[in-house]
Amino acid sequence: MKKFQQLFDFIDAAVKNRKYPESTAQGLKAALKIFQEQLNEDEANSLDKFKENLDQIYQSVVAKNPNFNFSSLATYKSRVNKVLGDYELYGIDPTKMVNWKPKLIIRSKKQGTPKSISTSTEEQIASTESSLTSPVLNDMHRMDLSLRPGVKFTIIVPRDITQAEAQIVKSLIDNLIQK
């Protein structure tokens, strides 16, 4: 009988045989650990039972991890499904593992020069207003703030907002910049 623990062993074997990069393996193991915490004895001792109850286990994971956002939990579920699929295709038979040719993904760093965070909000509004060309954006203010290299925060607000609404937006931006 195949046990849940065999998924961890499969990931280790895949790393050893250069089928998964170490970083991918860590992400897959993290997802398995979150799901493992919600398994009952039958599910831990049978991969078939685990797969059969995966949606119910996922609901339990969601309920027991309110500090995670739903996007992260959905990512964890997709990672668990990936491990299950790869295990079924390559993990059961060692000759299939040898012939497994995973797709190599090479990511490049984004290039660009984000705006300085020290620029005042008013200057940013003035500099971006002249560059707005979309008909939808012509009636909007757009503010791009650089939080750190490669990470920008964009705020788009209607031009006709009230003074009070503008003050709230400015206050939010000022608090963001101070942190």
N, C-alpha and C positions, 0 to 999 in steps of 0.2 A: 504494500500500500504506500502511495506517495504522500509524504507529509509536507506541511507548509514550510518547515525548516529547509527542505530541499531547494526551495526558491533562493534562499540565501546562499546555499552551496553552489547552485547554478551560477549566480552572479559572480561569486569568487572564481569559479572555473572560467567564466567568460572573460574576466579581467586577466587571469593568468594566460589565457590563450589569445589575448589582444582582440577580443571581440567587442568589449566595452571599454571605453576610457575610464580611468579611476573616478573622475568627477561624475560621470553618468552612473557608475555603480553606486556611488554614495547617495545620489538622488533616488535611485531605485530602492536601495536598502532603507532609506528614511521613510519612503512611502510604505514599504512592507511592514516596518516596525509600527507605524501608526495603525495599520489594519490589524496587525498581530495582537495588539492590546485588546481588541474587541472580539477575538475569536473564542468560541467555546471549545471544549475538548474534542468534539467530533470534527469541527472545522480545522483545528490545528493538526489533527491526525489523518486528514484526508483532503487532498487537493480537489478531488471531485466534489466533495461536500462544500469546500470553500468556494469553488467556482459557482456552484448551484445557489449559494446564499450570498454571493458578492454584493448584490444590490441592497439586501437587508443589512449586511455588515457595513456597507458604505453609509447607510442612514444612521447606524449606530456611531460611526466615526464622526459624522457631522454633528450629532447630538452631544457627543462627549468632548468635542473640541470647539467650543464657541469662540475661542480666541483666534482661530484661523478664519480667513475669509473664504467664501464659497469657491472662488477661483482657485485658490491654493488646494483646497480639498478635491476639486475636480481634477486638478493636475496630478495629485497623488493617485487618484483612482485610475487615470489614464496610464500612469507609470506601472501600477499593479497589473493592469491589463496587458501592457507591453511585456512585462516579465513573464506572465502566464503564457502569452503567445509564443515568445521566444523559447521558453522552456519546453513547450509542447513540440515546437518545430526542431529544436537543436539539443535540448538538454537530456532527453531520454536516451538517445543513441549517440555514443561518442564519435562515430564516423560522420554523423551529420554535423557535429560541432566542428570537426576538422574542415569540412567543406563549406562552412558558413562564411559568407563574405558580406559582412555588414557594410552599409553605405557610409562612406566617410564624409562627414560634414565639416567644412572649414568655414569658420565665422571670421569676418574681418571687423576691425574696430571702426566705429563711425568717425568720420572726419567732420570737422566744422569748428567754427569759432563762436561759441555762445557769447551772448552779451554779458557785460560785467554786472554783477549784482549790486555794485555801488551806484549805478545809475539810478537817479530818482524816478519814481513812478511817473511823474509828469513828463520827464524827458523821454521815457520809454513810450508813453502814449503818443507824444508828438512825433517821435521817430517812426513809429509803426503806422500812424494814421495816413501818412503820405504814401505808404507802400501797399495799402489795401486796394485790391483791384476787383475782387469778387463782388457781385451785386449784393450778396447777402452780407458780406463783411463791410460794405460801404456805410452801412448804418450802425456800425459797431465800433467799439474801442477794443483794440487787441494789445495785451501786455505780455511780453515774453521775459521771464526772469530766469537767470541761470542759477540753479541751486548748487551745482558742483560741475566739474568738467564733464561734458556730455549729457547732462541732465537739465532739461529746461521745464519750466512751469509756465503754461500759457493761460491767461484769463481773457475771455471775450465777454464784454458787456455792451448793452445797447447804448447808443449815443444819448438817447433821451431819458436816461435814468435821472431820478430826482437827486437833489443835493444830499439828502439823507442816505440814499442807496449808494451814492458815490463815496460818501464818508465811510460806510461800512466796508466797501470793497477796499478802499485805501487802508483802513485799519487792519483788515485781514492780511493784506500784502505786507504792511509794515511789521506785523507780528511774525509773518513767515520769514522775512528778511532778517529779523533780529535773532531768530533761532538758528 
